[in-house]
Amino acid sequence: MGGNGSKPRGRVACLLTSGFEDSEFRIPTNRLRQAGYQVEVIGTQAGDKLVGEKGKETAQVDLSIDDAEVDDYMALLIPGGYSPDKLRADDRFVQFVKAFDATGRPLAAVCHGPQLLLTAELTRGRRLTAWKTIQGDLRQAGARVVDEQVVVDGNWITSRKPDDLEAFSAKLIEELGEMEELSGVQSPNEQALPPLA
């Protein structure tokens, strides 16, 4: 049961490998779980233990990228740090991001997270923000980069840095709630109840 007293609300995929920014994994993950969402860490190999760049946080890979199915998730979370740069060297993660974006469901990337969006060639014409040192790369790829705490553009939610995490997490949860209200379902794979006779 979620921390808000309601039944579990659905699954969120989190693409991660060692070197992630500790707080950019921990804070959104905690907020999502408190709101009743199940966060699954998707990495190279199920069972791998991942360590944050500062060594304060660890995470275990729940599911290998080879076994992950886009349709199983309501949202995609991409924390920053060194993790996105490592993941974008692996085409399986890049293809997962492309396929997830095509669903139109919430895709949330913070700090260096947009590096995966850049490698997936999804940034042209999109409005977003990111860590200062990659903003120029995003502009060169045709993105409309702004320096704001949280930027929403279609299904994308982006933020710049750890200081933005509370607002970033709140916006992701808000977007998930709006999606649930519009669709009348709580999870892409949740069975609908039969109509009343």
Backbone as a chain_set.jsonl record, in Angstrom:
{"seq": "MGGNGSKPRGRVACLLTSGFEDSEFRIPTNRLRQAGYQVEVIGTQAGDKLVGEKGKETAQVDLSIDDAEVDDYMALLIPGGYSPDKLRADDRFVQFVKAFDATGRPLAAVCHGPQLLLTAELTRGRRLTAWKTIQGDLRQAGARVVDEQVVVDGNWITSRKPDDLEAFSAKLIEELGEMEELSGVQSPNEQALPPLA", "coords": {"N": [[0.848, -1.175, 0.0], [0.508, 2.249, -0.728], [2.267, 5.15, 0.601], [0.44, 7.117, 0.963], [-1.877, 6.021, 1.83], [-3.491, 4.883, -0.08], [-4.311, 2.361, -2.562], [-1.662, 0.599, -4.338], [-0.37, 2.435, -7.102], [0.763, 2.09, -9.649], [3.526, 1.446, -11.913], [6.825, 2.792, -12.139], [9.521, 3.245, -14.254], [12.997, 3.327, -13.698], [15.902, 4.289, -15.076], [19.174, 3.283, -14.563], [22.618, 3.259, -13.523], [25.779, 2.575, -11.907], [27.352, 5.416, -10.378], [25.401, 7.282, -10.46], [23.808, 10.388, -9.492], [23.464, 10.737, -6.162], [21.29, 11.981, -4.609], [19.532, 12.562, -6.657], [18.513, 10.2, -7.423], [17.493, 9.141, -4.977], [15.645, 11.091, -3.783], [13.458, 11.63, -5.751], [12.605, 8.948, -6.032], [11.848, 8.229, -3.405], [9.715, 10.078, -3.034], [7.922, 9.286, -5.044], [7.339, 6.658, -4.203], [6.176, 7.219, -1.722], [3.872, 8.378, -2.646], [2.555, 6.215, -3.579], [3.442, 4.841, -5.826], [5.22, 2.242, -7.537], [8.604, 1.934, -7.892], [10.81, 0.747, -10.229], [14.065, -0.281, -10.682], [15.891, -0.269, -13.554], [18.51, -1.787, -15.128], [21.723, -2.862, -16.357], [22.088, -5.573, -15.606], [19.991, -7.717, -13.83], [19.828, -7.706, -10.292], [22.323, -6.572, -9.877], [24.35, -4.509, -7.799], [24.257, -1.113, -7.381], [26.123, 1.898, -7.024], [25.988, 5.176, -5.824], [27.474, 8.277, -7.047], [28.557, 9.754, -4.96], [28.704, 7.895, -3.013], [26.813, 7.689, -1.024], [24.36, 6.549, -1.481], [22.869, 3.444, -2.425], [21.648, 1.145, -4.836], [19.657, -1.539, -6.033], [19.509, -3.391, -9.005], [16.44, -4.069, -10.344], [15.453, -5.177, -12.667], [16.709, -6.399, -15.717], [17.69, -4.511, -18.584], [17.22, -5.954, -20.859], [14.957, -7.391, -20.276], [13.029, -5.553, -19.779], [9.941, -3.966, -20.451], [8.444, -1.437, -22.206], [5.652, -0.938, -22.125], [4.901, -1.693, -19.591], [5.087, 0.361, -17.794], [4.149, 3.436, -16.209], [5.532, 5.794, -16.15], [8.772, 7.24, -16.832], [11.827, 7.598, -15.238], [14.828, 9.373, -15.178], [17.592, 9.718, -13.484], [20.375, 11.965, -12.772], [23.922, 12.61, -12.702], [26.775, 10.559, -13.331], [25.608, 8.391, -14.464], [23.654, 8.636, -16.718], [25.366, 9.246, -18.881], [26.954, 6.973, -19.07], [24.95, 5.055, -19.59], [23.962, 5.879, -22.069], [25.786, 4.988, -23.859], [25.077, 2.464, -24.406], [23.086, 0.937, -26.609], [20.687, -0.36, -26.077], [19.468, 0.943, -23.918], [19.112, 3.461, -25.02], [17.287, 2.885, -27.073], [15.14, 2.03, -25.502], [14.438, 4.433, -24.256], [13.648, 5.943, -26.51], [11.423, 4.417, -27.371], [9.809, 4.611, -25.11], [9.301, 7.368, -24.992], [7.72, 7.637, -27.25], [5.268, 6.707, -26.379], [4.016, 8.773, -25.098], [3.654, 8.989, -22.401], [4.575, 10.253, -19.083], [7.909, 11.388, -18.959], [10.663, 11.834, -17.131], [13.528, 13.674, -16.533], [16.491, 14.57, -14.927], [19.114, 16.929, -14.268], [21.963, 15.625, -15.556], [20.482, 13.764, -16.878], [19.072, 14.367, -19.335], [21.021, 13.753, -21.24], [20.624, 11.198, -22.204], [18.297, 11.586, -23.671], [19.275, 13.254, -25.619], [21.136, 11.59, -26.974], [19.329, 9.765, -27.948], [18.261, 11.229, -29.915], [16.062, 12.961, -29.61], [15.687, 15.578, -28.872], [15.487, 17.845, -30.566], [13.762, 20.806, -31.137], [12.372, 20.567, -28.761], [11.422, 21.869, -25.556], [13.318, 22.315, -22.709], [15.251, 21.777, -19.674], [18.447, 21.424, -18.019], [21.488, 20.253, -16.434], [23.931, 22.793, -16.168], [26.35, 22.466, -17.7], [25.67, 20.787, -19.826], [23.768, 22.101, -21.208], [24.53, 23.649, -23.437], [25.215, 21.662, -25.314], [22.712, 20.539, -25.739], [21.383, 22.729, -26.878], [22.829, 22.948, -29.28], [21.901, 20.701, -30.499], [19.431, 21.43, -31.237], [17.509, 21.87, -29.27], [15.27, 23.808, -27.221], [16.497, 25.392, -24.75], [16.031, 26.299, -21.409], [16.644, 28.103, -18.367], [15.337, 27.079, -15.793], [13.649, 25.972, -12.8], [11.862, 23.728, -13.027], [10.767, 22.269, -15.998], [8.147, 21.716, -18.181], [7.291, 20.058, -21.07], [5.118, 18.945, -23.218], [5.068, 15.531, -22.751], [7.395, 15.551, -21.317], [9.344, 16.158, -18.386], [11.665, 18.142, -16.949], [14.565, 18.996, -14.98], [17.189, 20.953, -13.411], [19.153, 20.46, -11.333], [20.246, 19.123, -8.062], [19.064, 20.92, -6.167], [16.585, 21.396, -7.242], [14.99, 19.203, -6.862], [12.722, 18.637, -5.167], [10.635, 20.142, -6.298], [10.713, 19.046, -8.869], [10.062, 16.336, -8.375], [7.497, 16.643, -7.288], [6.153, 17.703, -9.513], [6.301, 15.566, -11.336], [4.74, 13.653, -9.98], [2.321, 15.029, -9.949], [1.78, 15.149, -12.728], [1.497, 12.421, -13.274], [-0.793, 11.881, -11.745], [-2.671, 13.455, -13.143], [-2.663, 12.116, -15.573], [-3.727, 9.666, -14.782], [-6.312, 10.479, -14.033], [-7.346, 11.38, -16.496], [-7.248, 9.078, -18.081], [-8.571, 7.21, -16.607], [-7.541, 4.932, -15.607], [-5.105, 3.136, -13.628], [-2.695, 2.016, -14.259], [-0.738, 1.125, -17.09], [-0.973, -1.62, -17.73], [-2.983, -2.549, -16.116], [-5.906, -4.369, -15.513], [-9.104, -3.492, -16.643], [-12.148, -3.111, -14.868], [-15.065, -5.12, -15.44], [-18.007, -3.786, -17.076], [-20.853, -2.614, -15.174], [-23.896, -4.461, -14.953]], "CA": [[0.0, 0.0, 0.0], [1.293, 3.458, -0.828], [2.403, 5.946, 1.793], [-0.69, 8.027, 1.09], [-3.036, 5.271, 2.278], [-4.252, 4.334, -1.194], [-3.724, 1.152, -3.126], [-0.557, 0.908, -5.247], [-0.897, 3.193, -8.227], [1.38, 1.784, -10.925], [4.978, 1.274, -11.907], [7.676, 3.794, -12.771], [10.84, 2.716, -14.601], [14.122, 4.213, -13.403], [17.107, 3.813, -15.752], [20.232, 3.595, -13.616], [23.836, 2.483, -13.355], [26.641, 3.178, -10.891], [27.786, 6.77, -10.669], [24.251, 8.185, -10.436], [23.831, 11.411, -8.448], [22.761, 10.087, -5.058], [20.004, 12.592, -4.264], [18.653, 12.573, -7.829], [17.828, 8.907, -7.385], [16.792, 8.927, -3.715], [14.503, 11.974, -3.502], [12.271, 11.297, -6.562], [12.163, 7.584, -5.726], [11.105, 8.284, -2.145], [8.455, 10.806, -3.213], [7.04, 8.424, -5.837], [6.882, 5.548, -3.352], [5.261, 7.792, -0.733], [2.609, 8.649, -3.349], [1.928, 4.946, -3.92], [3.972, 4.253, -7.058], [6.308, 1.273, -7.418], [9.723, 2.322, -8.742], [11.671, -0.382, -10.568], [15.355, 0.097, -11.242], [16.267, -1.034, -14.746], [19.942, -1.64, -15.374], [22.337, -3.815, -17.274], [21.9, -6.955, -15.145], [19.173, -7.822, -12.618], [20.572, -8.094, -9.099], [23.533, -5.764, -9.699], [24.316, -3.462, -6.796], [24.747, 0.134, -7.946], [26.568, 2.844, -6.007], [25.946, 6.567, -6.241], [28.787, 8.879, -7.231], [29.059, 10.224, -3.669], [28.789, 6.746, -2.123], [25.801, 7.786, 0.034], [23.194, 5.744, -1.85], [23.027, 2.251, -3.244], [20.396, 0.657, -5.41], [19.771, -2.845, -6.668], [18.782, -3.477, -10.268], [15.285, -4.967, -10.262], [15.169, -5.8, -13.948], [17.659, -6.136, -16.793], [17.144, -3.791, -19.732], [16.784, -6.963, -21.831], [13.651, -7.904, -19.863], [12.126, -4.426, -19.528], [8.937, -3.684, -21.477], [7.937, -0.07, -22.105], [4.228, -0.924, -21.811], [4.678, -2.029, -18.189], [5.374, 1.508, -16.935], [3.385, 4.68, -16.338], [6.457, 6.918, -16.297], [10.195, 6.923, -16.896], [12.668, 8.494, -14.461], [16.255, 9.301, -15.512], [18.422, 10.557, -12.616], [21.625, 12.444, -13.363], [25.228, 12.117, -12.308], [27.484, 9.931, -14.452], [24.789, 7.294, -14.957], [23.109, 8.783, -18.079], [26.436, 9.212, -19.871], [27.312, 5.555, -19.232], [23.829, 4.332, -20.199], [23.753, 6.246, -23.478], [26.739, 4.225, -24.672], [24.453, 1.157, -24.616], [21.943, 1.196, -27.477], [19.45, -0.909, -25.503], [18.864, 1.998, -23.106], [18.708, 4.519, -25.952], [16.069, 2.42, -27.733], [14.075, 2.028, -24.502], [14.021, 5.83, -24.103], [12.891, 6.307, -27.721], [10.139, 3.717, -27.348], [8.991, 5.162, -24.039], [8.86, 8.7, -25.39], [6.668, 7.476, -28.255], [3.996, 6.417, -25.715], [3.432, 10.014, -24.606], [3.557, 8.978, -20.943], [5.581, 11.129, -18.482], [9.331, 11.069, -19.015], [11.273, 12.821, -16.236], [14.989, 13.61, -16.546], [17.067, 15.65, -14.124], [20.55, 17.187, -14.294], [22.57, 15.045, -16.758], [19.528, 12.813, -17.466], [18.784, 14.643, -20.744], [22.023, 13.188, -22.152], [19.994, 10.042, -22.865], [17.362, 12.136, -24.656], [20.132, 13.779, -26.68], [21.648, 10.45, -27.745], [18.17, 9.168, -28.626], [17.912, 12.197, -30.969], [14.694, 13.38, -29.337], [15.657, 16.915, -28.29], [15.249, 18.932, -31.522], [12.477, 21.478, -31.011], [11.769, 20.389, -27.431], [11.773, 22.846, -24.522], [13.767, 21.578, -21.533], [16.374, 22.285, -18.921], [19.417, 20.39, -17.644], [22.686, 20.762, -15.77], [24.501, 23.891, -16.952], [27.41, 22.069, -18.644], [25.16, 20.107, -21.021], [22.776, 22.942, -21.872], [25.052, 24.017, -24.754], [25.086, 20.49, -26.188], [21.297, 20.421, -26.073], [21.075, 23.809, -27.831], [23.437, 22.578, -30.559], [21.069, 19.634, -31.072], [18.142, 21.992, -31.616], [16.574, 22.009, -28.155], [15.023, 25.144, -26.667], [16.93, 25.222, -23.369], [15.757, 27.4, -20.499], [17.23, 27.92, -17.039], [14.232, 27.121, -14.841], [13.646, 24.868, -11.839], [11.157, 22.593, -13.633], [10.217, 22.593, -17.31], [7.267, 20.689, -18.738], [7.043, 20.209, -22.501], [4.423, 17.707, -23.588], [5.224, 14.494, -21.732], [8.702, 15.685, -20.655], [9.547, 16.951, -17.181], [13.112, 18.218, -16.751], [15.084, 19.904, -13.97], [18.606, 21.247, -13.578], [20.135, 20.096, -10.304], [19.66, 18.623, -6.814], [18.211, 21.922, -5.511], [15.271, 21.4, -7.898], [14.392, 17.871, -6.77], [11.375, 18.596, -4.563], [9.7, 20.63, -7.316], [10.757, 18.051, -9.94], [9.308, 15.167, -7.913], [6.087, 17.037, -7.166], [5.591, 17.864, -10.857], [6.132, 14.224, -11.892], [3.58, 13.041, -9.323], [1.146, 15.753, -10.451], [1.524, 14.705, -14.112], [0.98, 11.052, -13.194], [-2.171, 11.981, -11.274], [-3.495, 13.959, -14.239], [-2.776, 11.04, -16.553], [-4.675, 8.694, -14.217], [-7.658, 11.055, -14.114], [-7.77, 11.42, -17.899], [-7.402, 7.741, -18.659], [-9.457, 6.402, -15.777], [-6.834, 3.721, -15.184], [-3.97, 3.434, -12.779], [-1.477, 1.425, -14.783], [-0.95, 0.716, -18.473], [-1.318, -3.032, -17.863], [-4.007, -2.913, -15.151], [-7.143, -4.814, -16.145], [-10.29, -2.698, -16.321], [-13.257, -3.904, -14.337], [-16.157, -5.228, -16.411], [-19.085, -2.824, -16.807], [-21.979, -3.107, -14.361], [-25.059, -4.847, -15.77]], "C": [[0.888, 1.23, 0.0], [1.293, 4.226, 0.473], [1.248, 6.911, 1.989], [-1.972, 7.307, 1.483], [-3.867, 4.678, 1.167], [-3.588, 3.057, -1.69], [-2.571, 1.537, -4.055], [-1.088, 1.459, -6.563], [-0.281, 2.839, -9.571], [2.895, 1.795, -10.809], [5.672, 2.387, -12.682], [9.033, 3.144, -13.022], [11.888, 3.763, -14.269], [15.363, 3.615, -14.055], [18.315, 4.256, -14.946], [21.435, 2.675, -13.773], [24.703, 3.204, -12.331], [27.159, 4.534, -11.364], [26.635, 7.755, -10.739], [24.443, 9.221, -9.329], [22.899, 10.926, -7.34], [21.372, 10.674, -4.792], [19.028, 12.575, -5.441], [17.992, 11.214, -8.064], [16.928, 8.849, -6.147], [15.545, 9.798, -3.551], [13.302, 11.667, -4.412], [11.722, 9.901, -6.26], [11.349, 7.557, -4.437], [9.752, 8.958, -2.325], [7.448, 9.962, -4.01], [6.483, 7.292, -4.984], [5.902, 6.045, -2.298], [3.892, 8.074, -1.35], [1.931, 7.367, -3.836], [2.414, 4.28, -5.193], [5.109, 3.282, -6.738], [7.398, 1.693, -8.397], [10.597, 1.095, -8.964], [12.938, 0.127, -11.234], [15.682, -0.853, -12.393], [17.724, -0.736, -15.042], [20.433, -2.709, -16.326], [22.005, -5.26, -16.908], [21.072, -6.954, -13.864], [20.031, -8.306, -11.464], [21.841, -7.301, -8.866], [23.325, -4.728, -8.603], [24.98, -2.227, -7.393], [25.078, 1.102, -6.814], [26.539, 4.246, -6.591], [27.334, 7.179, -6.303], [29.379, 9.373, -5.915], [29.179, 9.099, -2.657], [27.772, 6.767, -0.992], [24.619, 6.857, -0.214], [23.614, 4.512, -2.633], [21.644, 1.866, -3.764], [20.665, -0.717, -6.004], [18.936, -2.847, -7.934], [17.678, -4.514, -10.125], [15.12, -5.784, -11.532], [16.251, -5.423, -14.96], [16.958, -5.38, -17.918], [16.63, -4.775, -20.785], [15.385, -7.494, -21.531], [12.611, -6.808, -19.654], [11.219, -4.18, -20.731], [8.347, -2.302, -21.232], [6.495, -0.042, -21.625], [3.909, -1.249, -20.356], [4.746, -0.821, -17.258], [4.539, 2.727, -17.268], [4.287, 5.87, -16.622], [7.875, 6.38, -16.348], [10.954, 8.005, -16.153], [14.128, 8.268, -14.846], [17.02, 10.248, -14.594], [19.731, 10.938, -13.313], [22.859, 11.822, -12.74], [25.921, 11.546, -13.535], [26.669, 8.817, -15.112], [24.279, 7.498, -16.385], [24.182, 8.707, -19.166], [26.895, 7.778, -20.126], [26.208, 4.801, -19.971], [23.666, 4.655, -21.677], [24.76, 5.592, -24.414], [26.189, 2.842, -25.021], [23.143, 1.378, -25.385], [20.628, 0.646, -26.922], [18.719, 0.142, -24.67], [18.358, 3.129, -23.989], [17.398, 4.122, -26.635], [14.886, 2.384, -26.771], [13.534, 3.45, -24.326], [13.192, 6.278, -25.311], [11.495, 5.695, -27.689], [9.236, 4.288, -26.257], [8.461, 6.537, -24.423], [7.689, 8.617, -26.371], [5.304, 7.176, -27.625], [3.278, 7.687, -25.279], [3.248, 10.053, -23.103], [4.706, 9.8, -20.345], [6.994, 10.555, -18.497], [10.046, 12.176, -18.252], [12.783, 12.624, -16.181], [15.549, 14.822, -15.799], [18.582, 15.708, -14.311], [21.178, 16.696, -15.604], [21.66, 14.025, -17.444], [19.219, 13.087, -18.926], [19.866, 14.179, -21.73], [21.456, 11.969, -22.88], [19.003, 10.505, -23.93], [18.123, 12.669, -25.871], [20.636, 12.647, -27.577], [20.523, 9.753, -28.508], [17.637, 10.076, -29.746], [16.455, 12.654, -30.849], [14.573, 14.862, -28.99], [15.334, 18.047, -29.265], [13.833, 19.484, -31.365], [11.812, 21.359, -29.65], [12.283, 21.465, -26.475], [12.126, 22.069, -23.261], [14.846, 22.333, -20.799], [17.245, 21.105, -18.514], [20.542, 21.06, -16.857], [23.392, 21.739, -16.713], [25.498, 23.425, -18.019], [26.902, 21.303, -19.858], [24.11, 20.929, -21.756], [23.228, 23.352, -23.273], [24.932, 22.878, -25.753], [23.642, 20.334, -26.655], [20.877, 21.499, -27.072], [21.607, 23.459, -29.218], [22.622, 21.501, -31.275], [19.654, 20.121, -31.371], [17.113, 22.11, -30.517], [16.422, 23.484, -27.778], [15.287, 25.046, -25.162], [16.637, 26.487, -22.566], [16.358, 27.069, -19.136], [16.135, 28.129, -15.997], [14.268, 25.871, -13.974], [13.012, 23.596, -12.4], [10.572, 23.07, -14.953], [9.368, 21.413, -17.771], [7.049, 21.036, -20.205], [6.418, 18.906, -22.995], [4.546, 16.709, -22.444], [6.537, 14.594, -20.957], [8.636, 16.582, -19.434], [11.052, 16.964, -16.948], [13.438, 19.235, -15.665], [16.599, 19.95, -14.068], [19.543, 20.539, -12.62], [19.443, 19.608, -9.031], [18.758, 19.632, -6.095], [16.79, 21.923, -6.052], [14.445, 20.145, -7.605], [12.996, 17.819, -6.152], [10.338, 19.056, -5.581], [9.592, 19.643, -8.475], [9.881, 16.843, -9.576], [7.825, 15.48, -7.827], [5.43, 17.159, -8.543], [5.373, 16.498, -11.506], [4.896, 13.555, -11.291], [2.293, 13.719, -9.788], [0.774, 15.287, -11.861], [0.984, 13.279, -14.139], [-0.476, 11.057, -12.739], [-3.114, 12.467, -12.358], [-3.709, 12.883, -15.301], [-3.783, 9.99, -16.07], [-6.105, 9.2, -14.33], [-8.184, 11.024, -15.545], [-8.07, 10.042, -18.459], [-8.364, 6.867, -17.876], [-8.844, 5.084, -15.364], [-5.63, 4.119, -14.363], [-2.658, 2.883, -13.311], [-1.731, 0.976, -16.209], [-1.387, -0.731, -18.628], [-2.389, -3.486, -16.877], [-5.296, -3.276, -15.883], [-8.303, -3.913, -15.709], [-11.361, -3.639, -15.781], [-14.354, -4.006, -15.387], [-17.253, -4.231, -16.07], [-20.182, -3.463, -15.96], [-23.167, -3.394, -15.245], [-26.241, -3.974, -15.471]], "O": [[1.922, 1.244, 0.668], [0.45, 4.004, 1.343], [1.09, 7.469, 3.075], [-3.045, 7.91, 1.473], [-4.87, 4.02, 1.445], [-2.47, 2.718, -1.301], [-2.505, 2.679, -4.512], [-2.116, 1.013, -7.073], [-0.81, 3.288, -10.587], [3.462, 2.107, -9.762], [5.193, 2.855, -13.715], [9.626, 2.561, -12.113], [11.691, 4.95, -14.528], [15.831, 2.555, -13.639], [18.482, 5.444, -14.668], [21.307, 1.497, -14.105], [24.39, 4.326, -11.934], [27.372, 4.771, -12.553], [26.842, 8.93, -11.041], [25.148, 8.972, -8.351], [21.703, 10.73, -7.557], [20.387, 9.937, -4.754], [17.815, 12.574, -5.233], [17.026, 11.107, -8.82], [15.74, 8.545, -6.255], [14.483, 9.279, -3.208], [12.206, 11.458, -3.892], [10.507, 9.702, -6.236], [10.287, 6.937, -4.381], [8.745, 8.463, -1.82], [6.262, 9.932, -3.681], [5.289, 7.0, -5.038], [4.91, 5.377, -2.008], [2.873, 8.017, -0.662], [0.858, 7.421, -4.437], [1.862, 3.261, -5.605], [5.862, 3.483, -5.785], [7.147, 1.799, -9.598], [11.068, 0.478, -8.009], [12.89, 0.866, -12.217], [15.739, -2.071, -12.222], [18.12, 0.421, -15.188], [19.65, -3.37, -17.009], [21.684, -6.072, -17.776], [21.418, -6.26, -12.908], [20.86, -9.201, -11.628], [22.394, -7.344, -7.767], [22.249, -4.14, -8.493], [26.12, -2.284, -7.854], [24.405, 1.127, -5.783], [27.004, 4.478, -7.707], [28.269, 6.667, -5.686], [30.601, 9.405, -5.774], [29.695, 9.307, -1.559], [27.855, 5.941, -0.083], [23.954, 6.426, 0.728], [24.579, 4.534, -3.398], [20.618, 2.229, -3.189], [21.783, -1.011, -6.428], [17.802, -2.368, -7.945], [17.936, -5.68, -9.826], [14.7, -6.941, -11.486], [16.655, -4.263, -15.043], [15.771, -5.59, -18.17], [15.699, -4.456, -21.525], [14.703, -7.99, -22.428], [11.445, -7.098, -19.383], [11.67, -4.186, -21.877], [7.808, -2.037, -20.157], [6.144, 0.796, -20.795], [2.765, -1.096, -19.929], [4.493, -0.953, -16.06], [4.257, 3.018, -18.43], [3.867, 6.839, -17.255], [8.15, 5.241, -15.969], [10.753, 9.194, -16.402], [14.614, 7.137, -14.845], [17.101, 11.445, -14.872], [20.135, 10.323, -14.3], [22.848, 10.669, -12.309], [25.681, 11.999, -14.655], [27.011, 8.359, -16.201], [24.455, 6.602, -17.21], [23.939, 8.168, -20.246], [27.19, 7.41, -21.263], [26.487, 4.004, -20.868], [23.272, 3.788, -22.457], [24.597, 5.64, -25.633], [26.771, 2.13, -25.84], [22.198, 1.952, -24.844], [19.56, 1.148, -27.271], [17.492, 0.224, -24.709], [17.294, 3.692, -23.733], [16.494, 4.948, -26.759], [13.756, 2.672, -27.167], [12.322, 3.652, -24.256], [12.153, 6.918, -25.149], [10.504, 6.377, -27.949], [8.03, 4.432, -26.462], [7.287, 6.833, -24.199], [6.774, 9.439, -26.321], [4.278, 7.372, -28.277], [2.059, 7.679, -25.107], [2.74, 11.039, -22.57], [5.709, 10.027, -21.02], [7.235, 9.412, -18.108], [10.036, 13.331, -18.679], [13.264, 11.547, -15.827], [15.123, 15.955, -16.023], [19.243, 14.684, -14.488], [20.947, 17.293, -16.656], [22.027, 13.477, -18.483], [19.109, 12.141, -19.706], [19.643, 14.213, -22.94], [21.775, 11.738, -24.046], [18.886, 9.875, -24.981], [17.664, 12.545, -27.007], [20.566, 12.744, -28.802], [20.746, 9.214, -29.592], [16.678, 9.725, -30.434], [15.722, 12.726, -31.835], [13.458, 15.358, -28.829], [14.938, 19.125, -28.822], [12.846, 18.752, -31.446], [10.784, 21.992, -29.412], [13.426, 21.91, -26.575], [11.331, 21.256, -22.79], [15.3, 23.389, -21.238], [16.848, 19.947, -18.641], [20.54, 22.273, -16.647], [23.434, 21.518, -17.923], [25.486, 23.946, -19.135], [27.633, 21.174, -20.84], [23.614, 20.513, -22.803], [22.416, 23.4, -24.197], [24.586, 23.103, -26.913], [23.384, 20.035, -27.821], [20.113, 21.229, -27.999], [20.915, 23.652, -30.218], [22.65, 21.401, -32.501], [18.78, 19.326, -31.716], [15.953, 22.42, -30.792], [17.326, 24.292, -27.988], [14.404, 24.662, -24.395], [16.954, 27.597, -22.992], [16.554, 25.902, -18.798], [16.017, 29.2, -15.401], [14.838, 24.848, -14.355], [13.572, 22.509, -12.26], [9.96, 24.136, -15.025], [9.812, 20.265, -17.752], [6.671, 22.158, -20.543], [7.103, 17.898, -23.165], [4.175, 17.005, -21.308], [6.772, 13.808, -20.039], [7.972, 17.619, -19.435], [11.655, 15.907, -16.766], [12.703, 20.199, -15.451], [17.219, 19.108, -14.718], [20.606, 20.067, -13.023], [18.219, 19.666, -8.92], [17.775, 19.23, -5.473], [15.878, 22.407, -5.382], [13.307, 20.042, -8.063], [12.167, 17.02, -6.587], [9.283, 18.437, -5.717], [8.503, 19.425, -9.005], [9.064, 16.393, -10.38], [6.99, 14.677, -8.245], [4.279, 16.76, -8.718], [4.353, 16.292, -12.165], [4.098, 12.959, -12.014], [1.282, 13.048, -9.998], [-0.399, 15.057, -12.155], [0.106, 12.965, -14.942], [-1.301, 10.323, -13.284], [-4.228, 11.96, -12.49], [-4.799, 12.755, -15.858], [-4.591, 9.489, -16.853], [-7.009, 8.443, -14.681], [-9.343, 10.678, -15.774], [-9.025, 9.859, -19.215], [-8.91, 5.9, -18.408], [-9.532, 4.212, -14.833], [-5.186, 5.267, -14.387], [-1.596, 3.275, -12.828], [-2.82, 0.494, -16.518], [-2.109, -1.048, -19.573], [-2.683, -4.679, -16.799], [-5.722, -2.55, -16.781], [-8.449, -3.615, -14.523], [-11.461, -4.798, -16.184], [-14.554, -3.064, -16.153], [-17.417, -3.864, -14.906], [-20.413, -4.671, -16.015], [-23.427, -2.653, -16.193], [-27.305, -4.152, -16.063]]}, "num_chains": 1, "name": "protein.A"}
